[in-house]
Amino acid sequence: MAAKDKTSIQKPIWETVLAIAAGFSFYVLCMILPLVGPAGSRVAHAAKNQMTFLTVLAVTLALAGASVYMALRRRRREGGRLPLFCISLGVLCILFLLLTLFDGFAI
């Protein structure tokens, strides 16, 4: 496929933009991690804290997933590298989700 035949969403820059956004979102997720930790889980508004954390977690997982999906489609079409950064972010997000759902951070 020629470069000018690509639609704007198929350009490799969007993979990079999504990967950077996923990394930034993961950074924000790590910053709000105390919301579901021991201190944040023992307050009156603990349910709101957990919903906020789960919302940011869902956004991070969606961004990482979209970046991996786009990179794998381009890799199948043109060849290229495996998107290890976003795959690892996705795995970490799934781990964080499991820990949050089973109150692993609230210990």
C-alpha positions in Angstrom: 0.0 0.0 0.0 1.5 3.3 -1.0 2.0 6.0 1.6 -0.5 8.4 0.0 -3.2 5.7 -0.1 -3.3 5.4 3.7 -6.1 7.0 5.6 -5.0 9.4 8.3 -5.8 6.8 11.1 -3.5 4.2 9.5 -0.4 6.3 9.7 2.3 5.1 12.2 2.2 8.4 14.1 -1.1 7.5 15.7 0.4 4.4 17.2 3.0 6.6 18.8 0.5 9.1 20.0 -1.6 6.4 21.5 1.4 4.8 23.1 2.5 8.1 24.6 -1.0 8.8 25.8 -1.2 5.3 27.4 2.2 5.9 29.1 1.0 9.3 30.5 -2.3 7.7 31.6 -0.4 5.0 33.4 1.7 7.6 35.1 -1.4 9.3 36.3 -2.8 5.9 37.4 0.3 5.4 39.5 0.0 8.8 41.1 -3.6 8.1 42.2 -2.8 4.7 43.5 -3.0 5.8 47.1 -6.8 6.3 46.5 -7.2 2.5 46.7 -4.4 1.9 49.1 -4.7 1.4 52.9 -5.4 5.1 53.6 -7.9 5.6 50.8 -9.9 2.4 51.4 -10.7 3.3 55.1 -12.5 6.6 54.5 -16.2 7.3 54.1 -15.8 8.0 50.3 -13.8 4.9 49.6 -16.3 3.8 46.9 -15.8 7.1 45.0 -12.0 6.6 45.3 -12.3 3.1 43.8 -14.5 4.3 41.0 -12.1 7.1 40.1 -9.2 4.6 40.1 -11.1 2.1 38.0 -12.1 4.9 35.5 -8.5 5.9 35.0 -7.5 2.3 34.8 -10.1 1.6 32.1 -8.9 4.7 30.1 -5.3 3.4 30.4 -6.2 -0.1 29.3 -8.2 1.2 26.3 -5.3 3.5 25.1 -2.8 0.7 25.5 -5.1 -1.8 23.7 -5.8 0.6 20.9 -2.1 1.2 20.4 -1.3 -2.5 20.4 -4.2 -3.2 18.0 -3.0 -0.6 15.5 0.6 -1.7 15.8 -0.2 -5.3 15.2 -2.3 -4.5 12.2 0.5 -2.4 10.7 3.0 -5.1 11.6 0.9 -7.7 9.8 0.6 -5.4 6.8 4.1 -3.9 6.5 6.2 -5.8 9.0 7.9 -4.1 11.9 8.5 -4.5 15.6 6.3 -6.0 18.3 4.8 -3.2 20.5 6.3 -4.5 23.8 5.8 -1.2 25.6 2.0 -1.1 25.2 1.7 -4.9 25.7 3.5 -4.5 29.0 1.3 -1.6 29.9 -1.8 -3.7 29.1 -0.5 -6.6 31.3 0.2 -4.2 34.1 -3.3 -2.7 33.8 -4.9 -6.1 34.0 -2.8 -6.9 37.0 -3.9 -3.6 38.6 -7.5 -4.4 37.8 -7.3 -7.8 39.5 -5.6 -6.4 42.5 -8.2 -3.6 42.8 -11.1 -6.0 42.4 -9.8 -8.3 45.1 -8.7 -5.4 47.4 -5.1 -6.3 47.0 -4.0 -2.6 47.4 -6.1 -2.1 50.6 -4.0 -4.4 52.7 
